Amino acid sequence: MNEKGNISIHTENIFPVIKKFLYSDNEIFLRELVSNAVDATQKIKRLAALGQYKGELGDTTIDVSFDEKAKTITISDNGIGMTADEIKKYINQIAFSGATEFVEKFKEAKDANEIIGRFGLGFYSAFMVADKVEIQTLSYQEGAEPARWICDGTTSYEISEGNRAKRGTDIILYINNDSEEFLTKSRLQEILEKYGKFLPVPIRFGTRTSSEPDGEDKDGNTKYKSVEVDNIINNTHPAWTKSPSELKDEDYLAFYRELYPYSFDEPLFWIHLNVDYPFNLTGILYFPKIKNDFELQKNKIKLYSRQVFITDEVKDIVPEFLMLLHGVIDSPDIPLNVSRSFLQADSNVKKINAHITKKVADKLAELFRTDRKGFEEKWKDISLFVKYGMLSDEKFAEKAADFCLLKNTGGEIYTLKEYGEKVKDIQKDKDGNIVYLYTHDVAQQDSYIATANGNGYDVLVLDSPIDSHFVAYLEQKNEKTQLKRVDADVIDNLIQKEERKTLQLTDEESKTVTSLFEKAISKDNMKVHVEALSEQDLPVTVTIDEFMRRMKDMAQTGGGMSFYGSMPDNYKVTINGNHPLIKRILSNEDEDARQQLAKQAFDLALLSRGLLTGNELTSFVKRSVSLIG
């Protein structure tokens, strides 16, 4: 048998197209060829199970090897093999897939989809790295003869008698000069571990050195010797392929460490996905301890198709907020292009997206319902994730409203509904708005918190980077509700009541105080106001407008109008005209002393806000010492 011919394609330029456009990363040639070997191996196993193959299966391990001197890489399987006619059909006719005919023939067989072959363009990824590709194959069919196919990267091929003596296929790549990086053990091991770590058929890549017991020494201690063993690169039965009833907590944790060997933190909990209708989806999603720098947490979910790694860019399948999770998703129903690397937004993807969102929301709701205390203990680690989800996914937000929590400065925790009930009467302003007060820094804003608490008000802690957006969300979702940071104004202005305190200064005295503090402050971005406050309130308070500060915060986290981020900070300096210190300053006839006292009172306000630093702080300390003296 000796035949030459031309590969059946629609253009003479197919190989340049394959090399340059169909595959985004040339290392995936190994993924494609090993995946084909897996498919061929699963087919022979299935045929044996169906009684269509009577021979011995033997060792079905797939071998990957290389020869640096000969510049070859070989992928060998003991799978279904091919006849010369099948080579013409499945290899030469690029657009045809052997899977179609195979599945049609055995469509009544259970799980036929699991063994769909991928002959066709996947095979031709070999020409991304090879000048020449050779196939040596022997079909499982009784009486079949070995066949050899060879192609040099043009549309010409040659089929002749092969030399393979046992069932299966060898794919031999003659590596081109530009791809010699793949002729090293470390590079091939890296690629195999990346794409084939969980393939369902054992993949052998040479041998590795291991230790085994070798008797005892004179002290009774076990001795060990080095031995060469098969270097099997994959776990053929990863946790996500098993039923949840087969797994214990330690199994899930062990699999997490297998996925992320360099992670020091254990996950908080996990969700095992197992859906077979209306689409196929398996996987395990882990909830990690999410740090505030949440952008760094993304790209931790790995997408597989029948245990073949595809990508960790899963934004089309997984909702944006779920990108903070870790774990694995495996689905044969997710459409991929010929390189299996890019997702297409079809109905299955959208259904899977919605299903994952629902499963995550249901899991969180169940945890909250069955163990509220435990859920509250985990809230610090998952609050960022939940809030992110509520901001970005309406359906998730509807469910999360029941388990989203708010924590106050006293450490008390409430659901959104519970907190609304708590403050609806005491923190209602004269216009009927319920005002939620909050702090983003408990230590820095302690004096403001103390003033609010002294007036009987509660203060929430909203200190994550996403909370500048979350406060706006709460206002939007709760009618007649406003959120104000506790340092946005004096307390009487944050929650305005019908009754207003009477200013004990005359108009002339107010003007004098204003002028006095303007001179003492001498800053263009500090505007002085004299107001009637309680004698127990601070004599001077420095605040920044809630709207402007919120816009600046949102701009910094990528959510507001960017020009707000570049605008300077403007502060309001509120002088408490009813405070004894202000009256004392006014009664002092020494102008220098009044200026010094005003400056000291203002610096005290800056100090409480955390704005007094450097030389100003040093000068404040010196003045304080002199005043004490």
C-alpha positions in Angstrom: 0.0 0.0 0.0 1.4 3.3 -1.0 -0.7 6.3 -1.8 0.0 10.0 -2.3 -2.6 12.8 -2.5 -3.8 16.2 -1.4 -5.5 16.9 1.8 -9.2 17.9 1.2 -9.4 21.5 2.2 -10.9 24.7 0.8 -7.8 26.8 0.6 -4.1 26.3 -0.1 -3.3 28.6 2.8 -4.9 26.5 5.5 -1.7 25.8 7.4 -0.6 29.5 7.7 -4.1 30.2 9.0 -3.9 27.4 11.5 -0.5 28.4 12.7 -1.2 32.1 13.0 -4.9 32.6 13.8 -6.7 29.5 15.0 -4.5 29.0 18.0 -3.6 31.8 20.4 -0.8 30.0 22.1 1.4 27.4 20.4 1.9 25.3 23.5 -1.7 24.0 23.2 -0.5 21.6 20.4 0.3 19.2 23.2 -3.1 19.6 24.9 -4.8 18.9 21.6 -2.8 15.8 20.7 -2.9 14.3 24.2 -6.7 15.0 24.3 -7.1 13.1 21.0 -5.1 10.2 22.6 -7.4 10.3 25.6 -10.5 10.2 23.3 -9.1 7.3 21.4 -8.4 5.4 24.6 -11.9 6.1 26.0 -13.4 4.9 22.8 -11.7 1.5 23.0 -12.8 1.1 26.6 -16.4 2.0 25.7 -16.4 -0.5 22.8 -15.1 -3.2 25.1 -17.8 -2.4 27.6 -20.4 -2.6 24.9 -19.1 -5.9 23.7 -18.0 -4.4 20.4 -14.3 -5.2 21.1 -13.4 -8.7 22.4 -9.7 -8.3 22.7 -7.6 -7.5 25.8 -7.5 -3.9 26.7 -4.0 -4.2 28.3 -2.2 -1.1 29.5 -4.1 2.0 28.3 -1.6 4.5 29.7 -0.7 7.3 27.2 3.0 8.0 26.7 4.6 11.3 25.9 8.2 11.3 25.0 10.8 13.4 23.2 14.2 13.0 21.6 16.3 16.1 21.7 18.8 14.9 19.2 16.3 13.7 16.7 14.2 16.8 17.5 11.0 14.8 17.9 8.1 14.6 20.3 5.9 11.5 20.3 2.4 11.0 21.7 1.5 7.3 21.9 -1.8 5.7 22.9 -3.2 2.1 22.9 -6.6 3.3 21.9 -8.9 2.6 19.0 -6.4 3.2 16.3 -7.1 3.9 12.6 -7.1 2.1 9.3 -5.7 3.8 6.2 -9.3 4.6 5.1 -10.1 6.2 8.4 -6.9 8.3 8.1 -8.2 9.6 4.8 -11.6 10.3 6.3 -10.6 11.8 9.7 -7.2 13.4 9.0 -7.2 14.4 5.3 -10.8 15.8 5.4 -10.1 18.5 7.9 -13.7 19.6 8.5 -15.0 16.1 9.3 -15.1 14.8 12.9 -14.9 11.1 13.7 -17.1 11.8 16.7 -20.2 12.4 14.6 -20.2 8.9 13.1 -19.2 7.2 16.3 -21.9 8.8 18.5 -24.5 8.1 15.8 -23.5 4.4 15.7 -23.7 4.1 19.5 -26.4 6.7 20.3 -28.4 4.3 22.4 -25.3 3.7 24.6 -25.3 5.5 28.0 -22.8 8.4 28.3 -21.8 8.3 24.6 -21.1 12.0 24.7 -18.2 11.3 27.1 -16.2 9.7 24.3 -16.8 12.2 21.5 -13.6 12.2 19.4 -12.0 15.4 18.3 -10.1 14.4 15.1 -9.8 17.3 12.7 -8.4 20.8 13.3 -7.2 19.8 16.8 -4.7 17.4 15.2 -3.5 20.1 12.8 -2.3 22.2 15.8 0.8 19.9 15.5 2.0 22.1 12.6 2.3 25.1 14.9 5.6 23.6 16.1 6.5 20.9 13.6 7.9 20.9 10.1 6.7 17.4 9.5 4.1 15.1 11.3 4.0 11.4 11.1 1.2 9.0 12.2 1.9 5.3 12.9 -1.4 3.5 13.7 -3.1 0.1 13.9 -6.8 -0.2 14.2 -8.6 -2.3 16.8 -10.6 -4.0 14.0 -9.8 -7.6 13.4 -7.5 -8.1 10.5 -6.5 -4.5 10.2 -3.1 -3.6 8.9 -0.8 -0.9 10.3 -0.8 2.4 8.4 1.6 5.3 8.2 0.7 8.9 7.3 3.2 11.7 6.8 2.8 15.3 5.9 5.4 18.1 5.7 3.0 21.0 6.4 1.9 21.5 2.8 -1.4 20.1 1.4 0.5 17.0 0.2 0.5 13.8 2.2 1.6 10.2 1.8 0.0 7.0 3.2 1.9 3.8 3.3 2.3 0.6 5.3 3.0 1.3 8.9 5.2 -0.5 11.5 3.0 -0.3 14.6 2.6 -3.9 16.0 -0.1 -3.3 18.6 -3.4 -1.5 18.6 -3.3 2.3 18.9 -1.6 5.4 17.5 1.8 7.2 17.6 1.9 10.8 16.6 5.5 11.9 15.9 6.3 15.6 15.5 9.5 16.7 13.9 10.0 20.0 15.7 10.9 23.1 13.7 13.8 25.4 14.5 11.5 28.0 16.0 10.0 25.6 18.5 13.0 23.9 20.0 12.0 25.2 23.5 9.6 22.3 23.6 12.4 19.8 23.4 13.2 19.9 27.1 11.8 17.8 30.0 10.9 20.8 32.1 8.9 22.6 29.4 6.9 19.5 28.4 6.3 18.6 32.1 5.0 22.2 32.6 2.6 22.0 29.7 1.3 18.5 30.6 0.7 19.5 34.2 -1.1 22.7 33.1 -3.5 21.1 30.6 -3.5 17.4 31.6 -3.4 17.4 35.4 -6.8 15.8 35.6 -7.2 13.9 32.4 -9.3 10.7 32.8 -6.6 8.4 31.3 -3.1 8.1 32.9 -0.5 10.1 31.1 3.1 8.9 31.5 6.0 11.2 30.8 9.1 9.2 31.3 10.2 8.3 34.8 11.0 10.1 38.0 13.1 9.3 41.1 11.2 8.1 44.2 12.2 6.7 47.5 11.1 3.4 48.9 11.9 1.5 52.2 15.1 -0.6 52.1 15.3 -2.4 55.4 16.6 -0.9 58.7 19.9 0.4 59.9 21.7 -0.9 63.0 19.6 1.4 65.2 16.3 0.1 63.8 15.6 3.2 61.7 14.1 2.6 58.3 16.5 3.0 55.4 15.4 4.3 52.0 16.7 3.8 48.5 16.1 5.7 45.3 14.2 4.0 42.5 12.9 5.0 39.1 9.1 4.9 38.8 6.6 5.9 36.1 6.1 9.7 36.0 2.3 9.8 35.9 1.4 13.5 35.6 -2.3 13.3 36.2 -5.0 12.5 38.8 -7.5 10.6 36.7 -10.3 10.9 39.3 -10.4 14.4 40.7 -12.9 15.3 43.4 -15.3 17.1 41.1 -15.9 13.9 39.1 -17.2 12.1 42.2 -20.5 12.2 43.9 -20.7 14.6 46.9 -21.8 11.6 48.9 -18.4 10.0 48.3 -16.5 12.9 49.7 -15.7 14.1 53.2 -14.5 17.6 54.2 -10.9 16.4 54.2 -11.3 15.3 50.6 -12.5 18.7 49.5 -9.7 20.4 51.5 -7.1 18.0 50.0 -8.4 18.8 46.5 -8.1 22.5 47.2 -4.5 22.1 48.2 -4.0 20.1 45.0 -5.4 23.0 42.9 -3.5 25.7 44.9 -0.4 24.1 46.4 1.0 27.6 47.4 -2.1 28.8 49.2 -1.6 29.2 52.9 -5.3 29.7 53.8 -7.9 27.0 53.8 -11.2 27.9 52.1 -14.2 28.9 54.3 -16.6 26.5 52.6 -17.5 25.1 49.1 -20.2 24.2 46.7 -20.2 21.0 44.7 -21.9 21.5 41.3 -23.5 18.4 39.7 -26.1 19.1 37.0 -27.1 16.9 34.1 -30.2 18.7 32.8 -30.8 21.0 30.9 -27.0 21.1 30.5 -24.1 19.1 31.8 -22.1 20.9 34.5 -19.8 19.6 37.3 -17.3 21.3 39.5 -16.4 22.6 42.9 -16.3 26.3 43.9 -14.5 27.3 47.0 -15.0 30.5 49.0 -11.6 31.8 49.9 -10.8 34.3 52.6 -11.1 37.4 50.4 -8.6 40.1 51.1 -9.6 43.7 50.6 -7.3 43.9 47.6 -9.9 41.9 45.8 -8.6 42.6 42.2 -5.7 40.2 43.0 -8.1 37.4 43.8 -9.4 36.9 40.3 -8.6 34.2 37.6 -8.6 31.5 40.2 -11.5 29.4 38.6 -10.3 26.9 36.1 -12.5 25.8 33.2 -12.3 22.2 32.0 -14.0 20.3 29.3 -14.2 16.5 30.1 -11.2 17.0 32.4 -9.1 18.8 29.8 -8.0 22.2 31.1 -9.2 25.0 28.8 -8.6 28.3 30.5 -8.8 30.3 33.7 -10.5 33.2 31.8 -14.1 32.3 32.7 -15.8 35.7 32.8 -18.4 34.7 30.1 -19.4 31.6 32.1 -19.1 32.9 35.6 -20.7 36.2 36.7 -18.2 38.9 37.4 -18.6 38.9 41.2 -18.1 35.1 41.3 -14.6 35.5 39.8 -13.5 36.0 43.4 -14.1 32.3 44.1 -11.7 29.5 43.5 -12.2 26.1 42.1 -13.1 24.1 39.0 -15.9 24.1 36.4 -16.2 21.3 33.9 -18.8 21.2 31.2 -18.9 19.6 27.7 -21.8 21.9 26.8 -19.7 25.1 26.8 -19.0 26.0 23.1 -15.4 26.6 22.2 -13.7 27.6 19.0 -11.4 25.2 17.3 -8.6 25.9 19.8 -11.1 25.4 22.7 -9.7 28.6 24.2 -12.4 31.2 23.7 -16.0 31.1 24.8 -19.0 32.0 22.7 -22.0 33.7 24.4 -24.8 31.2 23.5 -27.8 30.1 25.5 -26.0 27.3 27.3 -23.4 29.7 28.6 -26.1 32.0 29.9 -28.0 29.2 31.5 -24.8 27.9 33.2 -24.1 31.5 34.4 -27.5 31.8 35.9 -27.4 28.4 37.5 -24.1 29.0 39.2 -25.3 32.3 40.6 -28.4 30.6 42.0 -26.4 27.8 43.6 -24.0 30.2 45.3 -26.9 32.3 46.6 -28.7 29.2 47.8 -25.6 27.9 49.6 -25.1 31.2 51.4 -28.7 31.4 52.4 -28.6 27.8 53.7 -25.5 28.6 55.8 -27.1 31.7 57.3 -30.3 29.9 58.0 -28.8 26.8 59.6 -25.9 28.4 61.5 -26.3 32.1 61.8 -23.5 32.4 64.4 -21.1 30.5 62.2 -22.1 32.7 59.2 -21.5 35.9 61.3 -18.0 34.7 62.2 -17.2 34.2 58.5 -18.8 37.6 57.5 -15.6 39.5 57.6 -14.1 37.2 55.0 -17.2 37.0 52.7 -18.7 40.4 53.1 -16.8 41.9 50.2 -17.9 39.0 47.9 -21.6 39.3 48.9 -21.7 43.1 48.4 -19.9 42.8 45.1 -22.5 40.3 44.0 -25.4 42.5 45.1 -23.9 45.5 43.2 -23.4 43.5 40.0 -26.2 40.9 39.8 -29.8 41.7 40.4 -30.9 38.2 40.9 -28.2 37.5 43.4 -29.1 40.7 45.2 -32.7 39.6 45.6 -31.6 36.5 47.5 -28.7 38.2 49.3 -30.9 40.8 50.9 -31.8 38.1 53.5 -28.3 37.2 54.5 -26.3 40.4 53.8 -25.2 41.7 57.2 -24.3 45.1 58.7 -21.9 45.5 61.7 -21.8 48.5 64.0 -19.0 50.0 66.0 -20.2 48.0 69.0 -19.6 44.7 67.2 -23.4 44.0 66.9 -24.5 42.4 63.6 -27.8 42.8 61.9 -29.5 41.9 58.6 -30.5 44.8 56.4 -34.1 44.4 57.6 -33.1 44.2 61.2 -31.0 47.3 61.1 -33.7 49.3 59.4 -36.0 48.4 62.3 -33.3 49.3 64.8 -32.7 52.9 63.7 -36.0 53.9 62.0 -37.3 55.9 64.9 -34.3 57.4 66.6 -32.4 58.3 63.4 -35.3 59.8 61.4 -34.7 63.4 60.4 -37.3 66.2 60.1 -38.1 65.3 56.5 -38.9 61.6 57.3 -35.6 60.2 56.0 -33.9 57.4 58.0 -30.2 58.2 58.3 -27.6 55.4 58.6 -24.4 56.8 60.0 -21.2 54.9 59.2 -17.5 55.1 59.6 -14.7 53.8 57.3 -12.0 54.0 60.0 -13.1 53.3 63.6 -9.8 54.5 65.1 -9.4 57.6 63.0 -13.0 58.7 63.4 -13.3 57.9 67.1 -14.3 61.4 68.2 -17.0 61.6 65.6 -18.3 58.2 66.6 -18.3 59.2 70.3 -20.3 62.3 69.5 -22.9 60.3 67.5 -23.1 57.7 70.3 -23.5 60.5 72.8 -26.6 61.6 71.0 -28.0 58.1 71.1 -27.2 57.3 67.5 -25.8 54.0 66.1 -22.8 54.0 63.7 -22.1 51.2 61.1 -18.6 50.1 60.1 -18.3 50.1 56.3 -14.6 49.9 55.7 -14.1 47.8 52.6 -13.0 49.3 49.2 -16.3 48.5 47.7 -18.4 50.2 50.4 -18.3 53.6 48.7 -20.5 51.9 46.0 -22.4 49.8 48.5 -23.7 52.9 50.4 -25.2 54.2 47.2 -26.8 50.8 46.6 -28.4 50.8 50.0 -29.9 54.3 49.4 -31.2 53.2 46.0 -32.9 50.1 47.4 -34.3 51.6 50.6 -36.9 54.3 50.1 -36.4 57.4 52.3 -33.0 56.2 53.5 -29.8 58.1 53.5 -26.2 57.0 54.4 -23.8 59.6 55.8 -20.3 59.1 57.0 -20.0 60.2 60.6 -17.4 62.8 59.8 -19.3 64.4 56.9 -20.8 67.2 59.1 -21.5 68.0 62.7 -24.0 65.5 64.2 -27.0 68.0 64.3 -26.6 68.5 60.5 -26.2 64.8 59.7 -29.6 64.1 61.3 -31.6 67.3 61.4 -34.4 67.4 63.8 -37.3 69.9 64.0 -36.0 71.4 67.1 -32.8 73.4 66.6 -30.5 74.7 69.3 -30.2 78.4 69.9 -26.9 80.1 69.2 -25.7 81.9 72.4 -23.5 84.3 70.4 -24.6 87.6 69.0 -24.2 88.3 65.3 -21.3 90.5 66.1 -19.6 87.8 68.2 -20.2 85.2 65.5 -18.5 87.5 62.9 -15.6 88.0 65.4 -15.2 84.2 65.9 -15.3 83.6 62.2 -12.6 86.2 61.5 -10.5 84.9 64.4 -10.5 81.3 63.1 -10.0 82.3 59.5 -6.8 84.1 60.5 -5.7 81.2 62.7 -6.3 78.6 60.0 -5.2 80.6 56.9 -6.1 77.8 54.4 -8.1 78.4 51.3 -9.6 74.9 51.4 -11.0 75.4 54.9 -14.3 77.3 55.2 -15.3 78.5 58.7 -19.0 78.3 59.9 -20.3 79.2 63.4 -23.3 77.0 64.4 -25.4 76.3 67.5 -24.5 73.0 68.9 -24.7 71.3 72.3 -22.2 72.4 74.9 -21.1 68.7 75.1 -20.2 68.7 71.4 -16.6 69.5 70.4 -15.7 73.2 70.1 -14.3 72.8 66.6 -15.1 70.1 64.1 -13.5 69.6 60.6 -15.7 67.8 58.1 -15.8 67.1 54.4 -19.0 67.1 52.3 -20.6 63.7 52.0 -21.3 64.0 48.3 -17.9 65.2 47.3 -16.1 62.7 49.4 -18.2 59.8 48.2 -17.6 60.8 44.5 -13.8 60.9 45.2 -13.9 57.5 46.9 -15.9 56.0 44.0 -13.5 57.6 41.5 -10.6 55.9 43.3 -12.2 52.5 43.0 -13.2 53.0 39.4 -16.8 53.7 39.9 -17.3 57.4 39.9 -16.6 60.2 37.5 -12.9 60.2 37.2 -12.5 64.0 37.4 -13.7 64.0 41.0 -10.6 62.0 41.9 -8.3 64.9 40.9 -10.2 67.6 42.7 -8.7 69.0 45.9 -10.2 68.2 49.3 -12.3 71.1 50.7 -13.2 71.1 54.3 -15.9 72.7 56.5 -14.7 74.0 59.8 -17.6 74.2 62.2 -17.2 76.3 65.3 -19.5 75.4 68.1 -20.8 78.8 69.2 -22.2 77.4 72.4 -19.0 75.7 73.7 -17.4 77.2 76.8 -14.0 77.3 75.0 -15.3 79.6 72.3 -16.7 81.9 74.9 -13.4 81.9 76.7 -11.6 82.8 73.6 -13.9 85.7 73.0 -13.5 87.0 76.5 -9.8 87.1 76.3 -8.7 90.7 75.5 -5.2 89.7 74.4 -5.3 89.3 70.6 -2.2 87.1 70.4 -3.7 84.8 73.1 -7.0 84.5 71.3 -5.2 83.6 68.1 -3.1 81.0 69.9 -6.2 79.5 71.6 -8.1 79.4 68.3 -5.1 77.8 66.5 -4.9 75.2 69.3 -8.6 74.4 69.1 -8.4 74.1 65.3 -5.4 71.8 65.5 -7.2 69.6 68.1 -9.9 69.2 65.5 -7.3 68.3 62.8 -5.7 65.9 65.2 -9.0 64.1 65.8 -9.4 63.8 62.1 -5.9 62.5 61.4 -5.0 65.5 59.4 -2.3 66.9 61.7 1.1 65.7 60.6 4.7 66.8 60.2 5.7 70.3 61.2 2.1 71.2 62.1 2.0 68.3 64.6 5.3 69.3 66.1 4.2 72.9 66.5 0.9 71.8 68.1 2.8 69.7 70.7 5.1 72.7 71.5 2.1 75.0 72.0 0.4 72.5 74.2 3.4 72.3 76.4 3.6 76.1 76.7 -0.1 76.4 77.5 0.2 73.7 80.2 3.2 75.6 81.6 
